[in-house]
C-alpha cells in the first residue's frame, strides 16, 4: 500500500472510530460551515483532476450527550 493510501486509511479509521464512540454514547453531532468549498478528486494521487463543490450557506457542528435523570449517559 502506498504512503498516500496509508494516510487516507488512517484518517478513515480515525473518523470511523470517533463516529462509533460518539454513537455508543448517544451523542448528537451537528456541523457548521459557512461558504464551504471542497475539492473532490476523481481518483487518488496529487495530480488527479478535481471537482469543486461549494456550499453557500451554513452547516453547524456541535455535540451533545443524552443524559439520564441522574446525570449519567443514557
C-alpha positions in Angstrom: 0.0 0.0 0.0 1.4 3.4 -0.9 2.1 6.1 1.7 -0.8 8.1 0.3 -3.2 5.2 0.7 -1.9 4.5 4.2 -2.6 8.2 5.2 -6.1 8.0 3.8 -6.8 4.7 5.6 -5.6 6.2 8.9 -8.0 9.2 8.5 -10.9 6.9 7.6 -10.1 4.6 10.6 -9.9 7.7 12.9 -13.3 9.0 11.7 -15.0 5.6 12.0 -13.6 5.2 15.5 -14.8 8.6 16.6 -18.2 8.1 15.0 -18.7 4.7 16.7 -17.5 6.2 20.1 -20.0 9.1 19.9 -22.9 6.9 18.7 -22.3 4.5 21.6 -22.7 7.4 24.0 -25.9 8.6 22.3 -24.1 11.8 21.2 -25.6 14.0 18.6 -23.2 15.7 16.1 -24.1 19.0 14.4 -21.8 20.5 11.7 -21.4 24.2 11.0 -19.6 25.7 7.9 -20.0 29.0 6.0 -19.2 29.2 2.3 -17.7 25.7 2.3 -15.6 24.7 -0.7 -14.4 21.2 -1.2 -12.1 19.8 -3.9 -13.2 16.3 -4.7 -10.6 14.1 -6.5 -11.7 11.8 -9.2 -9.0 9.3 -8.2 -6.2 9.1 -5.6 -3.0 10.9 -6.3 -1.8 14.5 -6.2 -2.3 15.1 -9.9 -5.8 13.7 -10.0 -8.4 16.1 -11.6 -10.7 17.6 -9.0 -14.3 18.8 -9.0 -15.0 21.9 -6.9 -18.1 21.6 -4.6 -19.4 24.7 -2.9 -22.0 25.3 -0.2 -23.4 28.8 0.0 -25.0 28.7 3.4 -24.3 27.3 6.8 -24.0 23.8 8.4 -23.3 23.6 12.2 -21.0 21.3 14.2 -21.5 20.7 17.9 -22.0 17.6 20.1 -24.3 16.8 22.9 -24.8 13.7 25.0 -28.1 12.3 26.1 -28.1 12.0 29.9 -30.5 10.2 32.2 -32.1 11.9 35.3 -29.0 11.1 37.4 -26.7 12.9 35.0 -25.2 9.7 33.6 -25.0 8.8 29.9 -28.1 7.0 28.8 
